[in-house]
Amino acid sequence: MVLRKAGTAAAAAGVVAVGFVGLVTMGTYAASGTPQASANRAALSPGTVPAAYQAAIQQWGALCPEISPPMLAAQLYQESGFDPKAQSGVGAQGMAQFMPATWASYGTDADGDGKKDVWDPFDAIASAATFDCALARDVAKVPGDRQANMLAAYNAGPYAVTRYNGVPPYKETQGYVRNIQAMARSFTAPTAPVEVSAQSAGAIYFAQSKLGTPYLWGGEGLPSQNGRFDCSGLTQAAYASVGITLPRVANDQWYAGPHPSRDQLRPGDLVFWATDLNDPRSIHHVGIYVGGGYMINAPHTGAVIRYDKIDTREYIGATRVTSDGAQALPTRNADGSVSAPSRPGAQDPTTPPAAPAAAPGGGTAPATPAPAGPATAPAARPAAAAPPAPTGPGATGATGTARPAARG
């Protein structure tokens, strides 16, 4: 969309373009940083969760040691994009995309109104955490990473995790575990300098090569579009030029990595604008930071790709793109619905021949008989190959839950 009230630098574009060449190179390769370590009790990064739900996610994300607020936020984002009214074609409901049978067992009245309402976002948040922790108890005796085992149980069922003594050898399940843990890093408040991206200089070089190109709403640089771009089309193409696949729209690109503060910005960071600074769902514009308070962006219809200042009223923050962060994100279909990554759920051919089959909640389970569940399994859970679960991974992939799209 249109970048609102962005200060332009058209008059100084020639000087700025020359000056940025050295600045970009120095900023990209000279800045130091350290990788972020995951922490179960990590705080949420500002601006990554709608403010209305932040306290609830922070509270319920500490329900058991196997989950964290950023991990819970990553699950909710992949399931529905924080949409409390999301509904899938197979019957998954609410922000956490519970199937009715699963909700009957794990639904929680978090707001104390006497009802366990799947459409109430606070009940849904609490219930998602409750369900996660129940699964964690089911696989508590399995060795290895306890959070990874819990996530694998969410996707494939606890009996598959018990059977394989850890994350089972299903590509869908392994992808789900990897993607949620990677996405959680985007929701985690940095506690140390964010590692600088090695690909950022190449992405900037691509964007610089498009300076002066006319803006086109929905533009992706295709020959049929005469090589024109909108804002998120430009950033997507810039990072594609260095081997990183970003989602198509700005408010999805926001989650493609950790979020450096304004004083920690480095060339190559994506910078974003939103109509409501308390709600990342309102993000409407993105550009590529080049240093000195400027970015390259495709601003709006009637303008060309150019340098603009970033310090305007609707600036919400920045994302340092990472390969694993981008890979973890769901992708959007032509109708605006979301498809989760890591599909189809094929088993690694080097593992025993137990192909995954559809589980009651939309996840996967071994086609061969599974052993009986752990003694700690809740009595309400059916003694099947896998328990009913929110459709996973990222329920929206299988069921096409729609979210509003925001192109640049």
C-alpha positions as CSV (number, residue, x, y, z in Angstrom):
1,M,0.0,0.0,0.0
2,V,0.9,3.6,0.0
3,L,3.7,4.6,2.4
4,R,2.1,7.3,4.5
5,K,3.9,10.6,5.1
6,A,7.3,9.2,4.0
7,G,9.9,11.8,3.6
8,T,11.6,11.5,0.1
9,A,15.1,12.1,-0.8
10,A,14.6,12.6,-4.5
11,A,16.6,15.8,-4.6
12,A,19.7,14.2,-3.2
13,A,19.2,10.8,-4.8
14,G,22.4,11.0,-6.9
15,V,24.6,11.8,-3.9
16,V,22.8,9.4,-1.6
17,A,23.2,6.5,-4.1
18,V,26.9,7.0,-4.3
19,G,27.3,7.3,-0.6
20,F,25.3,4.2,0.2
21,V,27.6,1.9,-1.7
22,G,30.4,2.2,0.9
23,L,27.9,2.4,3.8
24,V,26.1,-0.8,2.8
25,T,29.3,-2.8,2.5
26,M,30.7,-1.5,5.7
27,G,27.4,-1.9,7.6
28,T,26.8,-5.4,6.4
29,Y,30.2,-6.9,7.0
30,A,31.7,-4.8,9.8
31,A,28.8,-4.9,12.2
32,S,29.3,-7.6,14.8
33,G,26.6,-9.7,16.5
34,T,26.0,-13.0,18.2
35,P,23.3,-15.6,17.4
36,Q,20.3,-15.6,19.6
37,A,20.0,-18.6,21.9
38,S,16.5,-19.9,22.5
39,A,15.2,-19.6,26.1
40,N,12.1,-21.2,27.4
41,R,11.2,-18.2,29.5
42,A,12.0,-15.6,26.9
43,A,9.9,-12.5,26.6
44,L,7.9,-11.5,23.5
45,S,9.6,-9.2,21.1
46,P,7.7,-5.8,20.9
47,G,5.3,-5.5,18.0
48,T,5.2,-9.2,17.1
49,V,1.9,-10.0,18.9
50,P,-1.3,-7.9,18.8
51,A,-1.2,-5.9,22.1
52,A,-4.6,-7.1,23.1
53,Y,-3.2,-10.7,23.4
54,Q,0.3,-10.1,24.5
55,A,-0.3,-10.4,28.3
56,A,-2.3,-13.6,27.8
57,I,0.3,-15.2,25.6
58,Q,3.1,-14.1,28.0
59,Q,1.1,-15.6,30.9
60,W,0.0,-18.9,29.4
61,G,3.3,-19.4,27.6
62,A,4.8,-20.1,31.0
63,L,2.3,-22.8,31.9
64,C,4.9,-25.6,31.7
65,P,8.7,-25.8,31.1
66,E,8.3,-27.2,27.6
67,I,6.6,-24.2,26.1
68,S,7.5,-20.5,26.1
69,P,5.6,-17.3,25.2
70,P,7.4,-16.9,21.8
71,M,6.8,-20.6,21.0
72,L,3.1,-20.3,21.8
73,A,2.9,-17.1,19.8
74,A,4.5,-18.9,16.8
75,Q,1.9,-21.7,17.0
76,L,-1.0,-19.3,17.1
77,Y,0.4,-17.2,14.2
78,Q,0.9,-20.3,12.1
79,E,-2.6,-21.6,13.0
80,S,-4.6,-18.5,12.3
81,G,-2.5,-15.4,12.1
82,F,-4.0,-14.4,15.5
83,D,-7.5,-14.4,14.0
84,P,-10.0,-15.4,16.8
85,K,-12.7,-16.0,14.1
86,A,-10.7,-18.3,11.9
87,Q,-12.5,-21.3,10.7
88,S,-11.2,-24.1,8.4
89,G,-12.9,-26.2,5.8
90,V,-12.6,-29.3,8.0
91,G,-14.1,-27.7,11.1
92,A,-11.1,-26.4,13.0
93,Q,-12.2,-23.3,14.9
94,G,-10.8,-20.2,16.5
95,M,-7.4,-18.6,17.0
96,A,-5.8,-22.0,17.9
97,Q,-7.8,-24.0,15.3
98,F,-9.2,-26.6,17.7
99,M,-11.3,-29.4,16.3
100,P,-14.5,-29.7,18.4
101,A,-13.6,-33.1,19.9
102,T,-10.3,-31.8,21.1
103,W,-11.8,-28.6,22.4
104,A,-14.3,-30.7,24.5
105,S,-11.3,-32.2,26.3
106,Y,-8.9,-29.2,26.6
107,G,-11.1,-26.1,26.3
108,T,-10.3,-23.7,29.1
109,D,-12.3,-20.8,30.6
110,A,-9.5,-18.3,30.8
111,D,-11.5,-15.1,31.3
112,G,-13.7,-16.5,34.0
113,D,-17.0,-15.8,32.3
114,G,-18.3,-19.4,33.0
115,K,-17.9,-20.5,29.3
116,K,-15.2,-22.4,27.4
117,D,-15.6,-20.5,24.2
118,V,-13.5,-21.6,21.2
119,W,-14.1,-18.3,19.6
120,D,-12.9,-16.3,22.6
121,P,-9.3,-15.5,21.9
122,F,-8.3,-15.6,25.6
123,D,-9.9,-19.0,26.1
124,A,-8.2,-20.2,22.9
125,I,-4.8,-19.0,24.0
126,A,-5.1,-20.7,27.4
127,S,-6.4,-23.9,25.8
128,A,-3.6,-24.0,23.3
129,A,-1.1,-23.9,26.2
130,T,-3.1,-26.4,28.2
131,F,-3.1,-28.8,25.2
132,D,0.6,-28.4,24.6
133,C,1.4,-29.1,28.3
134,A,-0.8,-32.2,28.3
135,L,1.2,-33.5,25.3
136,A,4.4,-32.6,27.1
137,R,3.4,-34.8,30.0
138,D,2.5,-37.6,27.7
139,V,6.0,-37.7,26.3
140,A,7.9,-36.6,29.4
141,K,9.8,-39.9,29.6
142,V,11.1,-39.7,26.0
143,P,14.7,-38.7,25.9
144,G,15.9,-35.6,23.9
145,D,14.7,-32.0,23.6
146,R,11.5,-31.9,25.6
147,Q,10.1,-29.0,23.6
148,A,10.8,-30.7,20.3
149,N,9.2,-33.9,21.5
150,M,6.1,-32.0,22.6
151,L,5.8,-30.3,19.2
152,A,6.3,-33.6,17.5
153,A,3.4,-35.0,19.6
154,Y,1.3,-32.0,18.6
155,N,1.8,-32.9,15.0
156,A,2.0,-36.7,14.9
157,G,0.6,-37.8,18.2
158,P,2.3,-38.7,21.5
159,Y,2.3,-42.4,20.6
160,A,4.5,-41.8,17.5
161,V,7.0,-39.9,19.7
162,T,7.0,-42.7,22.2
163,R,7.4,-45.3,19.5
164,Y,10.4,-43.7,17.9
165,N,11.9,-42.5,21.2
166,G,11.9,-39.0,20.0
167,V,10.8,-36.9,17.0
168,P,9.4,-39.5,14.6
169,P,11.0,-39.8,11.1
170,Y,8.1,-38.1,9.2
171,K,9.2,-35.1,7.1
172,E,6.0,-33.2,8.0
173,T,6.6,-33.7,11.7
174,Q,10.3,-32.9,11.5
175,G,9.4,-29.8,9.5
176,Y,6.8,-28.7,11.9
177,V,9.2,-28.9,14.9
178,R,11.9,-27.1,13.0
179,N,9.6,-24.4,11.7
180,I,7.9,-23.6,15.0
181,Q,11.2,-23.4,16.9
182,A,12.6,-21.2,14.1
183,M,9.6,-19.0,14.0
184,A,9.7,-18.6,17.8
185,R,13.0,-16.7,17.4
186,S,11.1,-14.0,15.5
187,F,8.8,-13.6,18.5
188,T,11.6,-13.6,21.0
189,A,12.8,-10.2,22.4
190,P,16.6,-10.0,21.6
191,T,18.8,-10.1,24.7
192,A,22.1,-9.6,22.7
193,P,23.0,-8.0,19.3
194,V,21.2,-9.8,16.5
195,E,23.6,-11.6,14.1
196,V,24.1,-9.7,10.8
197,S,22.9,-11.4,7.7
198,A,25.6,-12.5,5.2
199,Q,23.0,-12.1,2.3
200,S,22.0,-8.6,3.0
201,A,24.5,-6.9,0.7
202,G,23.3,-8.9,-2.2
203,A,19.7,-8.1,-1.5
204,I,20.5,-4.4,-1.4
205,Y,22.5,-4.6,-4.6
206,F,19.4,-6.1,-6.3
207,A,17.1,-3.3,-4.9
208,Q,19.6,-0.6,-6.0
209,S,19.5,-2.0,-9.5
210,K,15.8,-1.3,-9.6
211,L,16.0,2.4,-8.6
212,G,13.8,4.5,-10.9
213,T,11.5,1.6,-11.8
214,P,7.8,2.7,-11.7
215,Y,5.7,1.2,-8.9
216,L,3.0,-1.4,-9.7
217,W,0.4,-2.6,-7.2
218,G,0.8,-6.4,-7.0
219,G,4.0,-6.1,-9.1
220,E,6.6,-8.9,-8.7
221,G,9.0,-7.8,-11.5
222,L,7.5,-10.2,-14.0
223,P,8.1,-9.6,-17.8
224,S,4.3,-9.3,-18.1
225,Q,4.5,-6.5,-15.6
226,N,7.4,-4.8,-17.4
227,G,9.7,-5.6,-14.5
228,R,7.7,-3.4,-12.0
229,F,7.2,-4.0,-8.3
230,D,5.1,-3.1,-5.3
231,C,6.8,-2.8,-1.9
232,S,6.7,-6.4,-0.8
233,G,7.3,-7.7,-4.3
234,L,10.6,-5.7,-4.3
235,T,11.7,-7.1,-1.0
236,Q,10.7,-10.6,-2.0
237,A,12.6,-10.4,-5.2
238,A,15.7,-8.8,-3.5
239,Y,16.0,-11.7,-1.1
240,A,15.2,-14.3,-3.8
241,S,18.2,-13.0,-5.6
242,V,20.4,-14.3,-2.7
243,G,18.5,-17.6,-2.3
244,I,16.0,-16.7,0.5
245,T,12.3,-17.1,-0.3
246,L,10.1,-14.6,1.5
247,P,6.3,-14.7,1.7
248,R,4.6,-12.4,-0.7
249,V,3.0,-9.8,1.6
250,A,4.5,-7.3,4.0
251,N,2.8,-8.5,7.2
252,D,4.0,-12.0,6.6
253,Q,7.6,-10.9,5.8
254,W,7.6,-9.2,9.3
255,Y,8.2,-12.7,10.8
256,A,11.1,-13.7,8.6
257,G,13.7,-13.3,11.4
258,P,14.4,-11.5,14.7
259,H,13.7,-7.8,15.3
260,P,16.6,-5.4,15.9
261,S,15.8,-2.2,17.7
262,R,16.0,1.2,15.9
263,D,19.6,1.8,17.1
264,Q,20.7,-1.7,16.0
265,L,19.5,-1.4,12.4
266,R,22.0,-2.6,9.8
267,P,21.8,-2.4,6.0
268,G,19.7,-5.2,4.6
269,D,17.1,-5.2,7.4
270,L,13.5,-5.0,6.3
271,V,11.7,-2.0,7.8
272,F,7.9,-1.9,8.2
273,W,5.0,0.5,8.7
274,A,1.6,-0.2,10.2
275,T,-1.6,1.7,10.7
276,D,-1.8,0.5,14.3
277,L,1.5,0.3,16.0
278,N,-0.1,-2.1,18.6
279,D,-1.1,-4.6,16.0
280,P,1.3,-6.2,13.5
281,R,-1.7,-7.4,11.5
282,S,-2.1,-3.8,10.3
283,I,1.4,-3.7,8.6
284,H,1.0,-2.3,5.1
285,H,4.4,-1.3,3.9
286,V,8.0,-2.6,3.8
287,G,11.4,-1.4,2.5
288,I,15.0,-2.4,2.7
289,Y,17.2,-0.4,5.1
290,V,20.4,0.9,3.6
291,G,21.8,3.0,6.5
292,G,21.8,6.6,7.6
293,G,18.1,6.5,8.3
294,Y,17.2,5.7,4.7
295,M,15.7,2.7,2.8
296,I,15.1,1.6,-0.7
297,N,11.4,1.1,-1.3
298,A,8.6,1.0,-3.9
299,P,6.4,3.6,-2.2
300,H,3.0,3.9,-4.0
301,T,1.2,4.2,-7.4
302,G,2.6,7.1,-9.4
303,A,6.1,6.9,-7.8
304,V,9.2,5.0,-8.6
305,I,11.5,2.8,-6.6
306,R,13.6,5.3,-4.6
307,Y,15.3,6.2,-1.3
308,D,13.1,7.4,1.5
309,K,13.6,8.2,5.2
310,I,12.4,5.6,7.6
311,D,11.6,7.8,10.6
312,T,7.9,8.5,10.0
313,R,4.8,8.2,12.2
314,E,3.8,4.7,11.2
315,Y,7.2,3.0,11.5
316,I,6.6,-0.2,13.6
317,G,10.0,-1.8,13.5
318,A,12.5,-4.0,11.5
319,T,13.2,-7.6,10.8
320,R,16.7,-9.1,10.2
321,V,15.9,-11.8,7.6
322,T,17.3,-15.3,8.2
323,S,17.1,-18.3,6.0
324,D,15.5,-20.5,8.6
325,G,13.1,-17.8,9.7
326,A,11.9,-17.3,6.1
327,Q,11.7,-21.0,5.5
328,A,9.5,-21.5,8.6
329,L,6.8,-19.1,7.5
330,P,3.5,-20.2,6.1
331,T,2.8,-19.1,2.5
332,R,-0.4,-17.5,1.2
333,N,-2.6,-18.9,-1.5
334,A,-4.2,-16.8,-4.2
335,D,-7.4,-16.4,-2.2
336,G,-5.5,-15.1,0.8
337,S,-5.7,-18.4,2.8
338,V,-2.5,-19.8,4.4
339,S,-0.6,-22.9,3.5
340,A,1.8,-24.2,6.2
341,P,5.3,-25.3,5.1
342,S,6.7,-28.8,5.1
343,R,3.9,-30.6,3.2
344,P,3.2,-33.3,2.2
345,G,3.9,-35.4,5.3
346,A,6.2,-37.9,3.6
347,Q,8.4,-40.2,5.7
348,D,12.1,-40.2,5.2
349,P,12.9,-43.1,2.9
350,T,15.8,-44.2,5.0
351,T,13.6,-44.9,8.0
352,P,11.4,-47.9,8.8
353,P,8.4,-48.2,6.4
354,A,5.7,-46.8,8.6
355,A,4.1,-44.1,6.4
356,P,2.1,-41.4,8.2
357,A,-1.7,-41.5,7.9
358,A,-4.2,-38.8,8.6
359,A,-4.9,-38.3,12.3
360,P,-8.3,-37.3,13.7
361,G,-7.2,-33.7,14.2
362,G,-5.5,-33.3,10.8
363,G,-1.9,-34.2,11.9
364,T,-0.2,-37.5,11.0
365,A,0.2,-40.9,12.7
366,P,1.9,-44.1,11.8
367,A,-0.2,-46.4,9.6
368,T,1.1,-49.4,11.4
369,P,-0.3,-50.2,14.9
370,A,1.2,-47.9,17.6
371,P,2.0,-49.0,21.2
372,A,-0.3,-48.1,24.0
373,G,0.1,-44.5,25.2
374,P,1.9,-43.5,28.3
375,A,0.3,-44.0,31.7
376,T,0.1,-40.3,32.1
377,A,-2.2,-39.8,29.1
378,P,-5.4,-38.0,30.0
379,A,-8.3,-40.4,30.2
380,A,-10.3,-38.2,27.8
381,R,-7.9,-38.9,25.0
382,P,-8.9,-41.7,22.6
383,A,-6.5,-44.6,22.6
384,A,-5.8,-44.3,18.9
385,A,-2.6,-43.9,17.0
386,A,-2.7,-40.2,17.8
387,P,-5.0,-37.9,19.8
388,P,-7.3,-35.4,18.3
389,A,-5.3,-32.2,17.8
390,P,-5.5,-28.8,16.3
391,T,-4.9,-29.4,12.7
392,G,-1.2,-29.4,12.2
393,P,1.2,-28.4,11.2
394,G,-0.1,-24.9,11.1
395,A,-3.7,-25.9,10.7
396,T,-4.2,-23.4,8.0
397,G,-2.1,-25.4,5.6
398,A,-4.5,-28.3,5.4
399,T,-7.7,-26.4,5.8
400,G,-7.1,-23.0,4.1
401,T,-8.0,-20.6,6.9
402,A,-8.2,-17.2,5.4
403,R,-6.3,-14.2,6.7
404,P,-6.4,-10.7,5.2
405,A,-3.6,-10.0,2.8
406,A,-1.6,-6.7,2.8
407,R,0.5,-6.2,-0.3
408,G,2.9,-3.3,-0.5
